[in-house]
Amino acid sequence: MQPCPFCSIAVGCGPARMIFEDNHAVAFFPLVPATLGHTLVVPRTHAPDLWAMASTEAERLLATALRVGAALRDHLAPEGMNVIHSAGSAASQTVFHAHVHLVPRWQGDAMGPLWPGDGAGVRDAAVLDGLADEMAALLCPLAPPRT
């Protein structure tokens, strides 16, 4: 089994351009950033994704992402910013240690669009309505069904 590269960075043993650290998380530029200011925010404690983390740890990670993202916005003044957390290989996760990407964006940058083009995506209204009702019942069991 390969050692976790983000665990190594979190304890100061991996290559990284560190920009922030506290007792719970570190923030650093990846070795090959997608855009200027692209930053990874990583918890010091290993967990494969947000849903595997204790809620207090996930909250700390996201609070750090908000703090670092605000500093990036103030300093770089990007036209936009993506905040990305990928969970699982189907979601393009390649390092299975929870992390948040902060990606400052400008028109015409190297990232390109993140969403499917026109005509792509789920369009079956009955399927979408059914899933909305199922999720509403799971999240708020006393709520009446949508009409």
BALOBA-1460 file (C-alpha; in Angstrom, 3 decimals):
// residues 147
<rec num="1" residu="m" x="0.000" y="0.000" z="0.000"/>
<rec num="2" residu="q" x="1.324" y="3.433" z="-0.982"/>
<rec num="3" residu="p" x="1.753" y="6.043" z="1.752"/>
<rec num="4" residu="c" x="-0.758" y="8.898" z="1.549"/>
<rec num="5" residu="p" x="0.914" y="11.937" z="-0.042"/>
<rec num="6" residu="f" x="-1.396" y="14.370" z="1.762"/>
<rec num="7" residu="c" x="-0.665" y="12.766" z="5.144"/>
<rec num="8" residu="s" x="3.043" y="13.311" z="4.378"/>
<rec num="9" residu="i" x="2.456" y="16.961" z="3.500"/>
<rec num="10" residu="a" x="0.262" y="17.470" z="6.588"/>
<rec num="11" residu="v" x="3.161" y="16.426" z="8.853"/>
<rec num="12" residu="g" x="5.726" y="18.479" z="6.917"/>
<rec num="13" residu="c" x="7.405" y="15.641" z="5.017"/>
<rec num="14" residu="g" x="6.105" y="16.188" z="1.494"/>
<rec num="15" residu="p" x="6.851" y="18.726" z="-1.217"/>
<rec num="16" residu="a" x="4.433" y="21.641" z="-1.014"/>
<rec num="17" residu="r" x="4.274" y="25.409" z="-1.236"/>
<rec num="18" residu="m" x="2.545" y="25.795" z="2.126"/>
<rec num="19" residu="i" x="0.425" y="28.932" z="2.547"/>
<rec num="20" residu="f" x="-1.487" y="28.134" z="5.762"/>
<rec num="21" residu="e" x="-1.467" y="25.647" z="8.588"/>
<rec num="22" residu="d" x="-3.059" y="25.202" z="11.980"/>
<rec num="23" residu="n" x="-3.693" y="22.221" z="14.276"/>
<rec num="24" residu="h" x="-6.452" y="20.847" z="12.033"/>
<rec num="25" residu="a" x="-5.606" y="21.613" z="8.410"/>
<rec num="26" residu="v" x="-2.979" y="22.734" z="5.931"/>
<rec num="27" residu="a" x="-3.334" y="24.717" z="2.717"/>
<rec num="28" residu="f" x="-0.810" y="24.571" z="-0.099"/>
<rec num="29" residu="f" x="-0.388" y="25.051" z="-3.806"/>
<rec num="30" residu="p" x="-0.309" y="21.784" z="-5.781"/>
<rec num="31" residu="l" x="2.925" y="21.085" z="-7.650"/>
<rec num="32" residu="v" x="1.154" y="21.768" z="-10.958"/>
<rec num="33" residu="p" x="-1.688" y="24.224" z="-10.257"/>
<rec num="34" residu="a" x="-4.586" y="24.471" z="-12.698"/>
<rec num="35" residu="t" x="-4.655" y="28.271" z="-12.352"/>
<rec num="36" residu="l" x="-2.688" y="30.914" z="-10.494"/>
<rec num="37" residu="g" x="-3.607" y="30.552" z="-6.815"/>
<rec num="38" residu="h" x="-5.058" y="27.011" z="-7.117"/>
<rec num="39" residu="t" x="-4.896" y="25.774" z="-3.535"/>
<rec num="40" residu="l" x="-5.553" y="22.486" z="-1.765"/>
<rec num="41" residu="v" x="-6.985" y="22.580" z="1.753"/>
<rec num="42" residu="v" x="-6.319" y="19.278" z="3.517"/>
<rec num="43" residu="p" x="-7.221" y="18.043" z="7.005"/>
<rec num="44" residu="r" x="-4.306" y="16.797" z="9.091"/>
<rec num="45" residu="t" x="-6.322" y="13.706" z="10.040"/>
<rec num="46" residu="h" x="-6.659" y="11.118" z="7.284"/>
<rec num="47" residu="a" x="-10.143" y="10.420" z="5.946"/>
<rec num="48" residu="p" x="-10.984" y="9.477" z="2.360"/>
<rec num="49" residu="d" x="-13.660" y="12.184" z="1.909"/>
<rec num="50" residu="l" x="-15.973" y="14.583" z="3.750"/>
<rec num="51" residu="w" x="-18.539" y="11.889" z="4.526"/>
<rec num="52" residu="a" x="-15.939" y="9.768" z="6.291"/>
<rec num="53" residu="m" x="-14.997" y="12.663" z="8.582"/>
<rec num="54" residu="a" x="-16.496" y="13.518" z="11.958"/>
<rec num="55" residu="s" x="-18.795" y="16.508" z="11.501"/>
<rec num="56" residu="t" x="-16.555" y="18.749" z="13.634"/>
<rec num="57" residu="e" x="-13.535" y="17.896" z="11.472"/>
<rec num="58" residu="a" x="-15.484" y="18.497" z="8.246"/>
<rec num="59" residu="e" x="-16.696" y="21.835" z="9.624"/>
<rec num="60" residu="r" x="-13.116" y="22.842" z="10.490"/>
<rec num="61" residu="l" x="-11.928" y="21.870" z="7.010"/>
<rec num="62" residu="l" x="-14.656" y="23.916" z="5.330"/>
<rec num="63" residu="a" x="-14.059" y="26.871" z="7.669"/>
<rec num="64" residu="t" x="-10.379" y="26.790" z="6.670"/>
<rec num="65" residu="a" x="-11.371" y="26.612" z="2.988"/>
<rec num="66" residu="l" x="-13.569" y="29.697" z="3.462"/>
<rec num="67" residu="r" x="-10.745" y="31.578" z="5.215"/>
<rec num="68" residu="v" x="-8.123" y="30.698" z="2.601"/>
<rec num="69" residu="g" x="-10.572" y="31.294" z="-0.262"/>
<rec num="70" residu="a" x="-11.385" y="34.764" z="1.072"/>
<rec num="71" residu="a" x="-7.666" y="35.598" z="1.208"/>
<rec num="72" residu="l" x="-7.180" y="34.346" z="-2.372"/>
<rec num="73" residu="r" x="-10.134" y="36.437" z="-3.575"/>
<rec num="74" residu="d" x="-8.876" y="39.540" z="-1.792"/>
<rec num="75" residu="h" x="-5.317" y="39.156" z="-3.036"/>
<rec num="76" residu="l" x="-5.800" y="37.887" z="-6.607"/>
<rec num="77" residu="a" x="-9.215" y="39.423" z="-7.413"/>
<rec num="78" residu="p" x="-10.238" y="36.545" z="-9.707"/>
<rec num="79" residu="e" x="-13.382" y="36.800" z="-11.820"/>
<rec num="80" residu="g" x="-14.717" y="33.696" z="-10.051"/>
<rec num="81" residu="m" x="-13.666" y="30.721" z="-7.973"/>
<rec num="82" residu="n" x="-14.458" y="27.020" z="-7.984"/>
<rec num="83" residu="v" x="-14.630" y="25.215" z="-4.650"/>
<rec num="84" residu="i" x="-14.329" y="21.498" z="-5.416"/>
<rec num="85" residu="h" x="-14.432" y="18.382" z="-3.260"/>
<rec num="86" residu="s" x="-14.366" y="15.122" z="-5.196"/>
<rec num="87" residu="a" x="-15.441" y="11.957" z="-3.377"/>
<rec num="88" residu="g" x="-14.659" y="8.676" z="-5.133"/>
<rec num="89" residu="s" x="-12.988" y="7.769" z="-8.377"/>
<rec num="90" residu="a" x="-16.199" y="8.360" z="-10.388"/>
<rec num="91" residu="a" x="-15.974" y="11.993" z="-9.214"/>
<rec num="92" residu="s" x="-12.338" y="12.249" z="-10.394"/>
<rec num="93" residu="q" x="-10.782" y="11.822" z="-6.941"/>
<rec num="94" residu="t" x="-7.199" y="10.635" z="-7.367"/>
<rec num="95" residu="v" x="-5.780" y="11.161" z="-3.869"/>
<rec num="96" residu="f" x="-8.047" y="9.423" z="-1.364"/>
<rec num="97" residu="h" x="-7.464" y="11.848" z="1.486"/>
<rec num="98" residu="a" x="-10.222" y="14.430" z="1.879"/>
<rec num="99" residu="h" x="-9.330" y="17.784" z="0.374"/>
<rec num="100" residu="v" x="-10.913" y="20.907" z="-1.030"/>
<rec num="101" residu="h" x="-9.641" y="22.583" z="-4.189"/>
<rec num="102" residu="l" x="-9.895" y="26.364" z="-4.311"/>
<rec num="103" residu="v" x="-9.470" y="27.343" z="-7.954"/>
<rec num="104" residu="p" x="-9.435" y="31.062" z="-8.780"/>
<rec num="105" residu="r" x="-10.962" y="31.527" z="-12.233"/>
<rec num="106" residu="w" x="-10.653" y="33.984" z="-15.083"/>
<rec num="107" residu="q" x="-12.391" y="34.021" z="-18.457"/>
<rec num="108" residu="g" x="-10.444" y="31.854" z="-20.904"/>
<rec num="109" residu="d" x="-8.263" y="30.153" z="-18.257"/>
<rec num="110" residu="a" x="-6.923" y="26.624" z="-18.674"/>
<rec num="111" residu="m" x="-9.698" y="24.999" z="-16.604"/>
<rec num="112" residu="g" x="-12.496" y="25.291" z="-19.134"/>
<rec num="113" residu="p" x="-16.145" y="24.479" z="-18.310"/>
<rec num="114" residu="l" x="-16.945" y="21.992" z="-15.538"/>
<rec num="115" residu="w" x="-20.512" y="21.119" z="-16.501"/>
<rec num="116" residu="p" x="-21.919" y="19.229" z="-19.502"/>
<rec num="117" residu="g" x="-22.746" y="21.287" z="-22.547"/>
<rec num="118" residu="d" x="-26.224" y="22.090" z="-23.835"/>
<rec num="119" residu="g" x="-28.511" y="19.103" z="-24.085"/>
<rec num="120" residu="a" x="-26.592" y="16.976" z="-21.582"/>
<rec num="121" residu="g" x="-27.756" y="15.972" z="-18.136"/>
<rec num="122" residu="v" x="-30.875" y="14.355" z="-16.682"/>
<rec num="123" residu="r" x="-34.041" y="15.764" z="-18.248"/>
<rec num="124" residu="d" x="-36.746" y="13.202" z="-17.354"/>
<rec num="125" residu="a" x="-39.163" y="15.277" z="-15.231"/>
<rec num="126" residu="a" x="-40.843" y="12.208" z="-13.671"/>
<rec num="127" residu="v" x="-37.495" y="10.814" z="-12.537"/>
<rec num="128" residu="l" x="-36.429" y="14.197" z="-11.125"/>
<rec num="129" residu="d" x="-39.802" y="14.728" z="-9.373"/>
<rec num="130" residu="g" x="-39.649" y="11.240" z="-7.851"/>
<rec num="131" residu="l" x="-36.118" y="11.740" z="-6.574"/>
<rec num="132" residu="a" x="-37.039" y="15.167" z="-5.151"/>
<rec num="133" residu="d" x="-39.927" y="13.583" z="-3.208"/>
<rec num="134" residu="e" x="-37.727" y="10.721" z="-1.953"/>
<rec num="135" residu="m" x="-34.967" y="13.072" z="-0.787"/>
<rec num="136" residu="a" x="-37.439" y="15.466" z="0.855"/>
<rec num="137" residu="a" x="-38.923" y="12.518" z="2.789"/>
<rec num="138" residu="l" x="-35.450" y="11.414" z="3.907"/>
<rec num="139" residu="l" x="-34.351" y="14.889" z="4.936"/>
<rec num="140" residu="c" x="-37.620" y="16.105" z="6.449"/>
<rec num="141" residu="p" x="-39.938" y="13.114" z="7.039"/>
<rec num="142" residu="l" x="-42.903" y="15.272" z="8.133"/>
<rec num="143" residu="a" x="-42.920" y="17.467" z="5.039"/>
<rec num="144" residu="p" x="-45.837" y="16.906" z="2.639"/>
<rec num="145" residu="p" x="-44.961" y="15.662" z="-0.882"/>
<rec num="146" residu="r" x="-44.370" y="18.290" z="-3.573"/>
<rec num="147" residu="t" x="-47.395" y="19.203" z="-5.632"/>
